[in-house]
Amino acid sequence: MSGRPRMFGFLLGATGMFATMYSTQAILPEIGRTFRVSASVTGLSVSVTVLMVALGGWLWGAYSDRRGRKRSLVWASALLVLPTVALAFVPSLFLFLCCRALQGLCMPGLLTVGVPYVAEVFTPALGGRAMGRYLVALVVGGLLGRVGVADLSTAIGWRGALAALAVLPAAGALVMIRTLPDAPQPRRSSRQLGAALAQLRNGQLRQATLGGSALLFSFISVFSYITYRLEAAPFSFGTREASLVFLLWAVGSVGPLAGRLADRFGWKRVALASLSCTTAGVLLTLPAVIWSVGVGLALVAAGMFSGVTAVQIGVASSTQRDRGSASGVYFTCYYLAGAVGAYVAGLTWQALSWPGVVLISVFALGSALFGLGRGMSAAVRSPEQSQRPGVAVVDASGPDWVGGGPPEASR
């Protein structure tokens, strides 16, 4: 394909998908009041979606390896429309959660498949900036799904606001089917289960998964329950005012910059810096001072999106075979961590208020910092690795692997 492949259709689909994923986050207190349930139960509207994304990642990743990336992306976006519209009509919390679960099952066709698709179609022309642009599309979707839903709910109610988001994946499917470039035929193993199990032995993939999972765990914990904190004393904000904190997601536009830094210094160094930034941001939300909370949330958002850009580059470069399966392993663990974070943070909020949310977030981030830092130290103590082509190397001026192929552990 000559020139730079067009990304618009793919980015539109990604925006629509991500807008629906966390669309209940800014209106959790309203949903809780409607169904007369506690904060932790209301948080299940996030948890069940994220859990289904985790489970569906295995299926969509393997499907895209065998049937093609473009087909997966288009079908996933089209199927997402139905449960999104149904949210406007369900009469009970149980059926509401069922629709959210169905949304989650559709989303991996865009999320899990998106990483290998970007690596195979756009990265050859754009480098790490391609993954950064993908993350910026997710940021835009997140803003539409949070701030947009909160604003619209004041005019037409939260049910209508959630259903209105169906316009985005519907438009994404129509544009993608007409304009999306085809990905090259992916290299894959003959056995689907064996391919997935082989990726569990991929050291680089495990490290990227640890970093991404910790970032999402803390990100969902913080942003799912910050609205409860802001609506309580001493802030006492309304739903619309509290939802404006999600505008801080705009700092996620650092994604392309993080991609360029990962090209130069290596994805792992950028991931470690992002984890540190997120940890500092979480701690800054502790004081009951609005400017401190605002700065802290901005750092959490910046660390999240720059870090996820970096670790997804690590996932894509961890193997050249069965990339869909590798992406499935990553996103399964990533979204399992997010599902746990959404629910456990609700329990800690009820038991310990905001300090409890901060405690579990810092614990997750610290664990990832220790794991990635230890892995980097081990690589430094093994200089003989740098003598073999295609094997992980540690060089402050370049990426984490170079040479004729991916790290040998992933082959």
Secondary structure, 3 states (H helix, E strand, C coil): CCCCCCCHHHHHHHHHHHHHHCCCHHHHHHHHHHHCCCHHHHCHHHHHHHHHHHHHHHHHHHHHHHHCHHHHHHHHHHHHHHHHHHCCCCCCHHHHHHHHHHHHHHCHHHHHHHHHHHHHHHHHHHCHHHHHHHHHHHHHHHHHHHHHHHHHHHHHCHHHHHHHCCHHHHHHHHHHHHHCCCCCCCCCCCCHHHHHHHHCCCHHHHHHHHHHHHHHHHHHHHHHHHHHHHHCCCCCCCHHHHHHHHHHHHHHHHHHHHHHHHHHHCHHHHHHHHHHHHHHHHHHCCCCCHHHHHHHHHHHHHHHHHHHHHHHHHHHCCCCCCHHHHHHHHHHHHHHHHHHHHHHHHHHHHHHCHHHHHHHHHHHHHHHHHHHHHHHHHHHCCHHHHHCCCCECCCCCCCCECCCCCCHHHC
